[in-house]
Amino acid sequence: MLPPLLFNLWRVHDFFTEVLTKHGGTGEFKGPWFTDMNYLVTCDSLKVQHMLCKNFDNYVKGHDFRDIFEQFGDGFVTADSETWKYIRNLLHSLIKQRRFEVFVHQTVQKKVYTSLLPILDHAQQQGRVVDLQDILNRFTFDNICSTIVGHDPKFDVGLPTNVAIEKAFNESKEWIFYRHEVPGSVWKLQKWLQIGQEKKWLQIGQEKKMTEACKSFDDFIYSCIASKREELSKCSSVSILREGMEEAPFDLLTALITEERGRVHDDKFLRDAAFNLFAAGRETITSVLTWFFWLIAKHPIVEAKIIEEIRDNLKTDEKKNNHGFLEDHRNHNLDQEQDLKKSVSGVVLGMEEVKKLVYLHGALCEVMRLFPPVPIERKQAVKADTLPSGHRVNGNTMIIFSPYAMGTNEEIWVKDCLEFKPERWISDRGEIVYAPAYKFIAFNAGPRICLGKDLAFVQMKMVAAAILRKYCFRVVEGHVATPTHSIVVLMKTV
Ligand code: HEM
């Protein structure tokens, strides 16, 4: 199995999908005797439901996973048992707060208006072809920086140091996928040998590059932590700060420093939490938006329906808002911030407005079915167990499931599953059709389901609606869109 896999690395997700379809949804992957590669690979939703929901305690991330994802430290992506429970509960209580939701959405709304749209306007005026994925990736980096560490690097200003931070973050995760594909002994040897000269054929240079990138990004996070601690120490006490913040918007770093719950949140804890949040909430959104605009460009009827839905909703909202608008005008002392807020809300829909866009919601679900941002997931059995359909696994068995292959599994999505059809998500009553998380697996399922799902939907809808109201994108002739083989599925640019 290893030679065919290596031969198909450039199209690894489609290769897995084909092999799994041929083998009824589940197969064993065995590397040669000298490797430690022995996996059960599946796209069977009942097995996935069993691992993620029904027998959750028996399927962990495990040591090997933590080795591969070493940059993630002890954050929620790699943690198991009590450590995971503590971080999950903590983040749940912070991320689900109304004021955090409001803060994130105001940040995104302002950023779309002051940065994303002007960049696209400029490109349009110059008649330039744009790499939309690159623009979106920088935009999402600024957003996640603002909401996690309370600092906006402002990519549009183009300061070289800021671009370097973004580059460092991208590179710090670049070779993680590769570590899944080769025996652990191989990438560990490459990492160990990195002291030497760059030797591309051995990938040694890549491991070295990843370590250096990780260090640069850590320096950035640690400096954010230090300045945040200093800023907070200037307040007379944390309790006063908390009282003051009750109504105010806040970034997650401030919240994590002030919300210790029986455990000390030292700098390493904060670094790990921040790195994991950056990874969870940044490229995932870039990925969905990139594939969304690509699919929309290929499906003009869907595009027209989304635009019509936005217009219809705006018409009703304008009628409702008329009174408020007149009242605002009576106040002649509007300061700059209020002026900005007003102009922004005329161009970029707010969170309550986008929540009404059902068809757009369906289109985004459809994008994530076909291109789930996290294309493969990995679990390790703690004890021997029997999976649905009678498959026996031993303790320590490594199980890989493929959300990518699940998205086009006919048993889950019936015959037309290769088509892009937002309609499959809309009921006769015009509401969103619910699909159980273990089938629509883009956000994971069970106790470890994504905590940022609702936030992500609103952000993506704000960006998609703002862009579609102003621009119509077309794919450059001859451009072939292929998924990258990385831990988050982006689009290959060459
Ligand atoms: C389209 C956007 C997103 C997608 C597709 C997505 C997908 C996922 C997936 C697949 C997982 C499970 C990862 C694993 O356990 O291996 C996850 C977990 C998580 N996500 Fe998201 N995510 C998105 C956006 C966000 C955002 C914006 C945030 C918050 C800022 C966020 C926060 C989290 C957290 C905290 C977890 C950990 C849950 C746990 O382990 O208990 N995600 N997400």
Boltz pocket constraint, residues with backbone or C-beta under 6 A from the ligand:
constraints:
  - pocket:
      binder: B
      contacts: [[A, 76], [A, 77], [A, 84], [A, 88], [A, 91], [A, 95], [A, 277], [A, 280], [A, 281], [A, 282], [A, 284], [A, 285], [A, 288], [A, 373], [A, 374], [A, 377], [A, 441], [A, 442], [A, 443], [A, 444], [A, 447], [A, 448], [A, 449], [A, 450], [A, 451], [A, 452], [A, 453], [A, 455], [A, 456]]
      max_distance: 6.0
